[in-house]
Amino acid sequence: MHIRFIGFKSIRQLNASVEDNWPDFTQAFEQLPRLELATLNMLIGENGAGKSTVIDMIRALVTPEILPTLARDNPEYGCIPEFCIELEDRRAFLYRFVTSPLDGNFQRIICKMGARMPGGHFEKVEQCLMNRFIPNTGPRRIPRVGRVRVNYLDCARSLENFDAKALEHLNQFPELLTGLIDWKRHAGRRDVPLDGHAITVRDDGVVSTWLDHMAHAEERQLRMPNNVNASAFPSGWKVCAAILHWLTSAEPGSVCLLEEPEVHMHPRLQRKMFEWTLAIAERKRLQLVVSTHSAVLINAASNRNIKIIQAQGVKVVDADITGVLERLGYQASDLLQANCVIWVEGPSDRLYLKAWLHAKDASLKEGTHYAIMFYGGRLFSHLSAEQAPEEDLISLRRLNRNSAIVFDSDRARATAPLTTTKQRLLAEFSCKDGRSLAWVTAGREIENYLDEAAVRASLKALYRHMVRPLGRGRWANLLTYEVDSSASRAKDPDPRRSGNKVDVASHYLRHNAVRLDVLDLQQRLDELCSFIRRNNT
């Protein structure tokens, strides 16, 4: 039995400001903000962003003992903590939390449970006073929901009661078991085990393994296994084995909640584990909800039919990024796990921006506090900051809600207007929610923030046939120059050339100190640094 959707408000920190108060369960059910679930779901987000809260709401269907942990101590006025879950057979269940008038210390909470059968209306099932911090032993309890199987595995704790027999699942991919023999490479040998396994677990928990030391010892040593206690096996292998054993044991058609499956695992093993997880889920028709911080798993999910859900601290939203990432040429984790993203046209812009940010505030680190991404000039007209842009526009803020954009004005004179696309992007990225920022260069291009004499020196150093520069001033292309065509033996008779942006940027930054007192550069960097700091607090 799978889950169709979850609706919730004021559950821990999620949806804590939804102002409605419907005493009737049916009305409340219809009004709750919903999170639709697919067959395969991945929950991503920072620590404390709400991933476990979503998982715990699902767990509560069959483990009602955790219900008191979901309610807030001090919900906002008019925002009673409650959540609902509808199953694929159209049964629905709603849980509401009310503070006890006799308890001023928030030690206990009143939990009300309602249920709706397919085609019917909600009816109250149970109401009881539950302890929030100590086990509940009273006679009245919230019942478990029947005809639904919910399995839960927290991989950070999966080794506490590890079943050694689970290690035999690793025989499915011996090529990843460094140090153990892959018998498939020894086909035809008489001493190959009949089952072809590299790992065999005895009843007493001792594991017999065949080590791969053919290059260092005589072949006869392959005939004898090495016995090792299961506790001595690599932690990553054991976590991987525990996951596969847990999934294999799950009842067909059940819901499986898997928290942080990547713990202790090398990226190669993560990928293989995820492939087998999806294969088992498909074979047994399992509904998967996986929470992760792993870039490897996020990237793998973005290339498959997996719904990626992003917990953002106060709400949970669909990431909905697969097609957009394909067009931009990025991996999912590059964008979803950065605190904020600065979008620039190309790699030379990144070089300048990174140098200027370091000069302005050396404590801000690329990869830790911000990421710089390229959108490419050809895609510029297709970009948008809107969460729900018009068709065929790429929403950069849906990829990362904290997004800044830097682009050239491309004006040839001070009175020249910006293009329609640039005006639209300037307006969209200039909203006052603090989540976006637009920077249009005060000159023609980003190179107009540089020292002109130093740019000319870089051009001369890079292009020995340069006769003279052609671009001068705030509204000129400073990378244009003229060559002596006869001396350069160029096929093109036109002597005008334009320097390679990345080559010039690299040479310029290598040979010149950073200057920030140019045009509006100081002001723009102040705004950008404030934007980065705000989105890292």
C-alpha positions in Angstrom: 0.0 0.0 0.0 1.6 3.2 -1.2 1.1 6.8 -0.1 -0.4 9.4 -2.4 0.4 12.6 -0.5 1.1 14.1 2.9 -0.5 17.4 4.1 0.9 19.3 7.0 1.3 22.5 8.9 3.2 23.5 12.0 4.9 20.1 12.2 8.2 20.9 13.9 9.4 23.9 11.8 7.6 23.0 8.6 4.7 25.2 7.3 4.7 27.0 10.7 2.9 30.1 9.4 -0.1 28.6 7.5 -3.0 30.6 9.0 -6.1 28.5 9.0 -8.1 26.8 11.8 -10.7 24.2 10.7 -12.2 22.3 13.6 -13.8 19.9 11.1 -11.3 17.2 10.1 -12.6 17.0 6.5 -12.2 20.8 6.0 -8.7 20.7 7.5 -7.7 17.8 5.3 -8.7 19.8 2.2 -6.9 22.9 3.2 -3.5 21.5 4.4 -0.5 22.2 2.1 0.3 19.0 0.3 3.4 17.1 -0.7 2.7 14.6 -3.5 4.8 11.4 -3.4 5.8 9.3 -6.4 6.9 5.7 -6.3 10.5 6.7 -6.0 11.3 9.8 -4.0 14.5 11.5 -2.8 14.6 14.0 0.0 17.5 16.4 0.0 18.4 19.5 2.1 20.7 20.7 4.8 20.9 19.2 8.3 17.8 20.3 10.2 15.9 21.4 7.0 13.0 18.9 7.6 13.9 15.7 5.8 13.5 13.5 8.9 10.3 15.4 9.7 8.7 14.2 6.5 9.9 10.6 7.1 8.7 10.7 10.7 5.2 11.7 9.6 5.1 8.6 7.5 6.5 6.4 10.2 3.8 7.6 12.6 1.2 5.6 10.6 2.6 2.4 12.1 4.7 3.8 15.0 2.3 6.2 16.7 4.7 6.4 19.7 6.7 9.1 17.8 3.6 11.3 17.4 4.4 13.6 20.4 7.8 14.5 18.9 6.2 16.1 15.9 4.2 18.8 17.6 5.6 22.3 18.2 5.8 23.7 21.7 4.6 27.1 20.7 2.7 27.1 17.4 1.8 30.4 15.9 -1.7 31.7 16.5 -4.3 30.1 14.2 -1.8 27.4 13.1 -2.7 24.3 15.0 -0.1 21.5 14.4 -1.6 18.8 12.2 -0.8 16.5 9.4 -2.7 14.1 7.1 -1.7 11.2 4.9 -3.8 9.7 2.0 -3.1 6.2 0.8 -3.5 4.8 -2.7 -6.7 3.0 -1.7 -8.1 6.5 -0.9 -8.1 5.9 2.9 -6.9 9.0 4.7 -5.8 9.7 8.3 -5.4 13.0 10.1 -3.5 13.8 13.3 -4.0 17.0 15.2 -2.1 18.2 18.3 -3.5 20.4 21.0 -1.8 21.7 24.1 -3.2 20.4 27.4 -4.8 23.2 29.5 -3.5 21.4 32.6 0.1 21.3 31.4 2.0 24.6 31.5 5.4 23.1 30.8 4.7 21.4 27.5 5.4 18.0 29.0 2.3 16.4 27.4 0.3 16.9 24.3 -3.3 16.0 23.3 -3.2 14.0 20.1 -6.5 13.5 18.1 -6.7 11.0 15.2 -9.3 11.0 12.5 -9.8 8.5 9.7 -11.7 8.6 6.4 -12.7 5.5 4.4 -12.8 5.7 0.6 -15.7 7.9 -0.5 -16.7 8.8 3.1 -16.1 11.5 5.7 -13.6 11.9 8.5 -14.6 10.4 11.8 -12.7 10.7 15.1 -10.9 7.5 15.9 -9.1 8.3 19.1 -7.9 11.1 21.4 -5.4 10.7 24.1 -3.0 12.7 26.3 0.6 11.7 25.4 3.9 12.3 27.2 6.4 14.2 25.0 9.6 13.1 26.6 9.0 9.8 28.4 7.4 6.6 27.2 3.6 6.5 27.1 2.2 3.7 29.3 -1.4 4.7 29.7 -4.4 2.6 28.6 -5.5 4.9 25.8 -3.2 5.0 22.8 -3.4 6.2 19.2 -3.8 3.0 17.1 -1.6 1.9 14.3 -3.0 2.1 10.7 -3.9 -1.3 9.3 -3.2 -2.7 5.8 -0.1 -0.6 5.2 3.5 -1.7 5.8 6.1 1.0 6.5 9.7 -0.1 6.9 12.3 2.3 8.3 16.1 2.1 8.2 18.4 4.8 9.6 21.7 3.8 8.1 23.7 5.8 10.7 22.5 3.1 13.1 22.3 0.2 10.8 25.4 -1.5 12.3 24.1 -1.6 15.9 22.3 -5.0 15.4 24.0 -6.1 12.3 23.1 -9.5 10.8 26.2 -11.1 9.5 24.2 -13.1 7.0 23.5 -9.9 5.2 27.1 -9.8 4.0 26.3 -12.5 1.4 24.3 -9.9 -0.6 27.7 -8.4 -1.5 28.4 -11.4 -3.7 26.3 -9.6 -6.3 29.1 -7.2 -7.1 32.5 -8.8 -6.2 34.3 -6.3 -8.5 33.8 -3.6 -5.9 35.1 -5.7 -2.9 38.7 -4.6 -2.9 41.0 -7.4 -1.7 38.5 -10.3 -2.2 38.6 -12.6 -5.2 36.2 -12.2 -8.1 35.7 -15.9 -9.1 34.3 -14.9 -12.4 37.8 -14.1 -13.5 38.8 -17.7 -12.8 36.3 -19.6 -14.8 37.3 -23.2 -15.6 39.4 -23.7 -12.5 38.5 -26.9 -10.6 38.9 -25.3 -7.2 36.3 -22.5 -7.8 33.5 -22.8 -5.2 30.3 -24.2 -6.6 28.3 -21.1 -5.6 31.1 -18.8 -7.0 30.8 -16.6 -3.9 33.7 -14.6 -2.4 31.8 -14.4 0.9 30.2 -17.2 2.9 28.7 -16.6 6.3 28.7 -19.5 8.8 25.9 -20.0 11.4 28.2 -18.6 14.2 28.6 -15.3 12.4 32.1 -16.0 11.2 32.7 -15.1 7.5 34.7 -17.2 5.1 36.3 -15.1 2.4 38.7 -15.8 -0.5 41.4 -13.1 -0.7 42.7 -12.0 -4.1 46.4 -12.3 -3.8 47.2 -14.1 -7.0 49.8 -11.5 -8.0 51.7 -12.0 -4.7 51.5 -15.7 -3.8 51.1 -19.2 -5.2 47.9 -20.3 -6.8 47.4 -23.1 -4.2 46.6 -20.4 -1.6 43.3 -19.7 -3.4 42.0 -23.1 -2.3 41.7 -22.2 1.3 39.3 -19.5 2.6 40.2 -17.0 5.3 37.9 -16.8 8.2 37.1 -13.4 9.6 34.6 -12.2 12.2 31.8 -10.1 10.7 32.7 -7.2 13.0 36.0 -6.8 11.3 34.5 -6.2 7.9 34.6 -2.6 6.4 31.8 -0.4 7.7 30.8 0.6 4.1 30.4 -3.0 3.1 28.3 -3.7 6.1 26.0 -0.7 5.6 25.5 -1.6 1.9 24.8 -5.2 2.9 22.3 -4.1 5.6 20.4 -2.0 3.1 20.1 -4.8 0.5 19.1 -7.3 3.2 16.5 -4.9 4.6 15.0 -4.2 1.2 15.0 -7.9 0.2 13.1 -8.6 3.4 10.5 -5.9 2.9 6.9 -7.1 2.0 6.0 -6.4 -1.6 4.0 -3.2 -2.1 5.2 -1.7 1.2 6.7 1.8 1.9 10.4 1.9 2.6 12.0 4.9 4.4 15.8 5.0 4.0 17.8 7.7 5.8 21.3 8.6 4.6 22.2 5.3 2.8 25.6 6.8 1.8 27.2 6.5 5.2 30.7 5.0 5.2 30.5 4.2 1.5 33.0 5.1 -1.3 31.2 6.8 -4.3 31.6 3.7 -6.5 29.9 1.6 -3.9 27.2 4.2 -3.4 26.3 4.1 -7.1 26.2 0.3 -7.2 24.1 0.2 -4.0 21.7 2.7 -5.4 21.3 0.7 -8.7 20.5 -2.5 -6.7 18.1 -0.5 -4.4 16.1 0.7 -7.4 16.2 -2.8 -9.0 14.8 -4.4 -5.8 12.2 -1.6 -5.4 11.0 -2.1 -8.9 10.8 -5.9 -8.6 8.9 -5.8 -5.3 6.8 -2.7 -6.2 8.2 -0.8 -3.2 7.6 2.9 -2.6 10.9 4.4 -1.7 11.6 7.6 0.3 15.3 8.2 0.6 16.9 11.1 2.4 20.5 11.9 1.5 23.3 14.5 1.5 25.2 12.5 -1.1 26.2 14.3 -4.4 26.6 10.9 -6.0 23.0 9.8 -5.2 21.5 13.2 -6.1 23.2 13.1 -9.5 22.1 9.5 -10.0 18.5 10.4 -9.1 18.4 13.4 -11.5 19.1 11.0 -14.4 16.2 8.7 -13.5 12.5 8.8 -13.0 12.9 9.8 -9.3 11.1 12.7 -7.7 13.6 15.0 -5.9 12.1 16.9 -3.0 14.0 19.7 -1.3 13.5 20.5 2.4 14.3 24.1 2.9 13.9 24.6 6.7 10.4 26.1 6.7 8.8 24.3 3.8 9.3 21.3 1.5 9.2 21.8 -2.3 9.6 19.8 -5.5 13.1 20.4 -6.9 11.9 19.7 -10.5 15.3 20.1 -12.1 16.1 17.3 -14.5 15.3 19.0 -17.8 16.8 22.3 -16.7 20.1 20.7 -15.6 20.4 18.9 -19.0 20.1 22.1 -20.9 22.6 23.9 -18.6 25.1 21.0 -18.5 25.3 20.7 -14.7 25.1 18.0 -12.1 22.1 18.2 -9.7 24.3 18.3 -6.6 26.3 21.3 -7.9 23.2 23.5 -7.6 21.0 21.9 -4.9 23.7 21.7 -2.2 25.2 25.2 -2.6 24.1 27.9 -0.1 23.9 30.3 -3.0 24.8 30.4 -6.7 26.2 33.3 -8.7 25.4 32.9 -12.4 27.9 34.4 -14.9 28.3 34.1 -18.6 31.6 32.3 -18.8 34.8 31.2 -17.2 36.6 34.6 -17.5 33.8 36.3 -15.5 34.3 33.6 -12.8 38.1 34.4 -12.6 37.5 38.1 -12.1 34.6 37.6 -9.7 36.5 35.1 -7.6 39.5 37.4 -7.3 37.4 40.4 -6.4 35.4 38.6 -3.8 38.7 37.3 -2.2 40.0 40.9 -2.1 36.8 42.2 -0.6 36.3 39.4 2.0 38.9 36.6 2.1 36.7 34.6 4.5 34.1 33.8 1.8 35.2 30.6 0.1 34.0 29.3 -3.3 32.5 25.8 -2.8 31.7 26.5 0.9 29.8 29.8 0.9 28.9 30.1 -2.7 29.2 28.5 -6.1 29.8 30.2 -9.4 28.0 28.7 -12.4 28.0 29.6 -16.1 24.9 30.1 -18.1 26.5 30.6 -21.5 25.7 33.5 -23.9 23.5 31.3 -26.1 21.1 30.5 -23.3 20.9 34.1 -21.9 17.5 34.9 -23.5 16.0 31.7 -22.1 16.8 32.5 -18.4 14.4 33.6 -15.7 14.3 34.2 -12.0 10.6 33.4 -11.7 9.7 30.2 -9.8 7.0 29.5 -12.5 8.4 31.1 -15.7 6.8 31.1 -19.1 7.2 28.1 -21.2 10.7 27.5 -22.6 12.4 29.8 -19.9 14.9 28.3 -17.5 14.1 29.2 -13.9 17.5 29.7 -12.1 15.8 30.2 -8.8 14.1 26.8 -9.0 17.5 25.3 -9.2 18.7 27.2 -6.2 16.5 29.7 -4.4 19.4 31.9 -3.5 20.6 33.1 -6.9 22.5 36.1 -8.1 23.2 36.9 -11.7 26.0 39.0 -13.2 25.9 40.1 -16.9 27.4 42.7 -19.2 25.4 45.7 -20.1 26.7 45.5 -23.7 26.0 49.2 -24.2 28.2 51.1 -26.6 27.3 54.5 -25.0 25.9 55.7 -21.7 22.5 56.6 -23.2 22.0 53.2 -24.9 19.2 51.2 -23.4 19.5 47.6 -22.1 18.0 44.9 -24.3 14.5 43.7 -23.5 16.0 40.4 -22.1 18.4 42.2 -19.8 15.7 44.5 -18.6 13.5 41.5 -17.8 16.2 39.7 -15.9 17.2 42.9 -14.0 13.6 43.2 -12.8 13.2 39.5 -11.9 16.4 39.3 -10.0 15.9 42.6 -8.1 13.0 41.4 -5.9 13.2 42.4 -2.2 13.0 39.0 -0.6 16.8 38.9 -0.2 16.9 35.6 -2.2 18.1 37.1 -5.5 20.4 39.8 -6.8 21.2 41.3 -10.2 24.5 43.0 -11.2 24.6 44.8 -14.6 28.1 46.0 -15.4 28.6 49.8 -15.2 30.6 49.7 -18.4 30.2 47.7 -21.6 31.6 44.5 -20.3 33.1 43.1 -17.1 36.6 43.8 -18.5 35.8 47.5 -18.3 36.4 47.2 -14.5 40.0 46.5 -15.3 43.0 48.9 -15.7 43.1 49.7 -19.4 46.9 50.0 -19.6 47.3 46.6 -17.8 44.8 45.0 -20.3 46.8 46.3 -23.2 50.0 44.9 -21.6 48.3 41.5 -21.3 47.2 41.6 -24.9 50.7 42.5 -26.1 52.2 39.7 -24.0 49.8 37.1 -25.4 49.6 38.3 -29.0 53.1 39.2 -30.2 51.9 40.5 -33.6 49.6 43.1 -32.0 50.3 46.5 -33.4 47.9 48.6 -31.4 44.8 48.2 -29.2 41.5 49.3 -30.7 39.2 49.5 -27.6 39.5 52.5 -25.3 37.1 53.8 -22.6 34.2 52.6 -20.5 31.9 51.7 -23.5 34.5 49.9 -25.6 35.5 46.3 -26.1 39.0 46.4 -24.5 40.0 43.1 -25.9 40.0 44.2 -29.5 43.3 45.0 -31.2 45.0 45.3 -34.6 47.8 43.0 -36.0 50.3 43.3 -38.7 48.8 40.9 -41.1 51.9 40.4 -43.1 54.0 39.7 -40.1 51.5 37.2 -38.6 51.0 35.4 -41.9 47.3 35.3 -41.1 44.9 34.0 -43.7 42.3 36.6 -42.7 43.3 39.9 -44.4 41.3 41.9 -41.8 43.8 43.1 -39.2 41.3 43.4 -36.4 41.3 40.7 -33.8 39.8 40.1 -30.3 41.7 38.5 -27.5 40.6 35.2 -25.8 38.7 36.2 -22.7 40.0 33.4 -20.5 43.7 33.9 -21.6 43.5 37.6 -21.0 41.9 37.1 -17.6 44.4 34.6 -16.5 47.4 36.7 -17.6 45.9 39.9 -16.2 45.2 38.5 -12.7 48.6 36.8 -12.6 50.5 40.0 -13.2 48.3 42.7 -11.6 47.1 43.6 -8.2 43.3 43.7 -7.7 41.9 47.2 -7.7 38.3 47.7 -6.5 38.0 51.5 -6.8 36.7 51.4 -10.3 33.2 52.6 -11.4 30.7 50.9 -9.1 32.8 47.8 -8.4 33.1 48.5 -4.6 29.3 49.0 -4.3 28.5 45.9 -6.3 30.9 43.7 -4.3 29.5 45.1 -1.0 26.0 44.0 -2.2 27.2 40.6 -3.4 29.2 39.9 -0.2 26.1 40.8 1.9 24.0 38.5 -0.2 26.4 35.6 0.3 26.7 36.2 4.1 22.9 36.4 4.4 22.4 33.1 2.7 25.1 31.4 4.9 23.6 32.3 8.2 
